[in-house]
Amino acid sequence: MQGFEQKKRLILDRVDLVEVVSEQVTLRRSGRRLVGLCPFHSEKTPSFTVTPEMGLFKCFGCGKGGDLFSFVQFRENVDFMDSLRMLADRAGVDLGAAATGANGKSGTGRADIAKVNDWAVRFFRANLIDLPCGEAARAYVAGRDISGEMSEQFEIGAAVEGMPP
């Protein structure tokens, strides 16, 4: 566990919270803190603060707060391990074994999920367009006045009974 904590500390030393937040929020100095409009909800008066010496942020409007990893989690809508990987890439830190979870697996990242989604689109589109088992689905789509171009644009597919595994 010590190696994991060392990697986290190294990332925090190399990546500046203010720099990361400033990519999305215009910050201005107000005493020791920096303030701006919260990127997580709509507001007209700044309630989002960053305290650089502590490496923390807090929005007094929506209540979100935390450190660099939390900010990336909220901004990118990812879990802690994905934020760790993203920031490690930015900091040039090789996570190695530190990127594995408690079960020894590295987990599923956004790229893995995107690959699975792309495969699923191709699979279900092929069911609709190419396979004999998709004949009823093709008739249904045609009966709904959905053109071939529209079907392709919206990547309409079919999960049909008797599909090949």
TILUMZA-920423 format. One record per residue (C-alpha): x negated, y, z; residue in three letters. Coordinates in pm, whole numbers, plus 50000, padded with zeros to 5 digits. Example, Ala and Ser with C-alpha at 12.3 -4.5 7.8 and 13.67 -1.06 7.14 Angstrom:
2
487704955050780ALA
486334989450714SER
This chain:
165
500005000050000MET
497085023150058GLN
496275023249685GLY
499825034149603PHE
499705063049850GLU
496295073549716GLN
497705074249360LYS
500655095349476LYS
498335119749651ARG
496075121749344LEU
499085130049125ILE
500265156649371LEU
496745171649374ASP
496555173048993ARG
500075183948899VAL
501355217349025ASP
505005218249131LEU
505295254849032VAL
504015247048683GLU
506495218348637VAL
509445238548772VAL
508445268848561SER
508935248048246GLU
512655249448320GLN
513185278248564VAL
512045314348549THR
510565320148893LEU
509755353149061ARG
507885358649385ARG
509855367349697SER
507465368149990GLY
505685334650023ARG
508305317249813ARG
509295317249450LEU
512975320449358VAL
515045314349049GLY
518325301348913LEU
518875264748995CYS
518425241448697PRO
520835215948847PHE
523985237048861HIS
525335269348712SER
524795300948912GLU
524415338248864LYS
522455346449181THR
519175328149251PRO
519475302449527SER
516655279549412PHE
513375283349602THR
509925268249563VAL
507435268749848THR
504075262949675PRO
501935257849988GLU
504245229950104MET
504885215649757GLY
508645216249809LEU
511735230149638PHE
515255236049770LYS
518475249049623CYS
520705264749883PHE
523615263949638GLY
523825226949549CYS
521635213549830GLY
519115195349612LYS
515565196349734GLY
512365176749767GLY
508895173849627ASP
507425171249278LEU
508635135349233PHE
512175144749340SER
512275173949098PHE
511325151648805VAL
513855125548920GLN
516655151448919PHE
515515168648598ARG
515025136848394GLU
517715115948568ASN
515255087748642VAL
514325067348947ASP
511225072949159PHE
509025048048971MET
509815064148636ASP
509045098748776SER
505805084748918LEU
504835070748577ARG
505745103148397MET
503705124248637LEU
500805099448632ALA
500675103048254ASP
500665140548289ARG
497925139548555ALA
495805113948371GLY
496085089348660VAL
495985052148582ASP
498525036148813LEU
497365000648747GLY
498774977549015ALA
500235007449201ALA
503015009548939ALA
504474976249038THR
507394973649272GLY
507774952249581ALA
508604921849368ASN
505404925549163GLY
507214937048849LYS
506674970648687SER
510394976948642GLY
512424988648346THR
511635022348200GLY
513615044747968ARG
511705032147665ALA
512654996247746ASP
516315005747780ILE
516215024547448ALA
514774993647276LYS
517534971647417VAL
520174996747307ASN
518724997946955ASP
518764960046939TRP
522394959247059ALA
523494984346795VAL
521864963946519ARG
523354931446655PHE
526954944046682PHE
526754962946351ARG
525614930746182ALA
528594912546337ASN
530944938146184LEU
529304941845845ILE
527584909245754ASP
528924879445943LEU
532054859345855PRO
533154860546219CYS
533564898346184GLY
536234896045912GLU
539114903946148ALA
537164933146297ALA
536454946745946ARG
540174944845863ALA
541004962846188TYR
538504990846119VAL
539774994645762ALA
543354995645895GLY
542395024846119ARG
541245044645811ASP
537645045145930ILE
535395049245628SER
532145030245585GLY
530225062845625GLU
532025070745951MET
531485035446076SER
527775038946006GLU
527545074046154GLN
529145063146482PHE
527395029246472GLU
530625009846510ILE
530064972846565GLY
531994942446672ALA
531854917646955ALA
533894889246817VAL
535004855746945GLU
532794827646826GLY
529764850246784MET
526484832646738PRO
524394834447057PRO
